[in-house]
């Protein structure tokens, strides 16, 4: 199968899930790669910067598709950075100190 070969997308009878992830854990076997998808959520918003990972789902793909995904991501990131500048690692903003009220 080549990248130039086009396939029509068939719509399923039931809607497919839409997942958001900002945390990915990988594992693999001889046959495939598993991406466990999660979302970091604060445990105590506004008080601490502690988070837990809320599991969203998982995607399992064969090694050949993992390699295709790598190539697609490299091309997308290069294109994005050419247009918008380098993607830099984000830093978490510290918890602000609330002003003390005087009575």
N, C-alpha and C positions, 0 to 999 in steps of 0.2 A: 504494500500500500504506500503510495507516495503522497507528499504534502499537496501536490497539484490536483489530486483526485478530489472531486466535489461530491458531497453527499447531501441529500435533502434531509432536513430535520423534521421528524414526525412528532406531532404534539400528542402527549399521553392523555388518557381519559381523565385522570386525576391530576391536579396541579402538582408540579415538582416543588420541593422546598427551596427556599432562598436562604442561604446561610451567610452570616457575617462572622468573620474570625479575625482576631488580632493576636492569636497565640496558636502556634502549630507545633505538635509533637510528632516526630516520625519514628516509625519502626519498619522492619522489612523482613522478608523471607527470601528464599532462593527464587521465588516466582514473582513477587510483587512488592510494592511499597505502600505503606499505610500512613496517611496523614490524619492524625486525630486533631480535630478543629475545636478551638475553644475561644472564649471571650473573657478577657480580664475584667472583673467587676470589683469595685471597692467593697470592702467588708464594713467600713465605718466611714462613709463619705463626710468630708469636711473636718474629720477629727484625726485621721491617720492616712498614710499612704499604703496601707495593707490591702492586698488584693487576693482573690481566689480565681481560679480558672473555672468558668462555667462551661461544661461540655456542650458543644453545638451539634456535633456529628463527626463522621469520618468519611474519608474517600480512600479507596484502595484501587491502585492502578498497576498494570504490569510494567516491568522495567523498561520496555521499549517506549511506552507512553510517558514514563517519567523522564526519559531522555528528550522526547519531543517537548514536554512541558518545560524542561530546562532551557531548551533553545528558544522557545516562544517567550519565556520570561526574560531571558537575556536581551532579545530584540526589543521587547516592550520597554524594559528599563532603560536601555540605551537611547531609545527614541524619546522617552519621557524626559530624561536628563538633558538631552540635546536641546529640548524645547524649554524646559523649566529650571534647569540647573541641577546640581548634584543632590540626590536624596541623602540626607544626613540622619544618623541615628537620633531619635527623639529622646529628650530627657523629661522625666516627670517633674512637674512643678511642685515645689515643696508646699506643705499645708500652710496656708497663711495664718499668722497670728491675728486673732480677732481683737479689735480695739477694746480696751477696758472702759467700761461705763462708770462714770463717777456719779454717786448718788447725792 
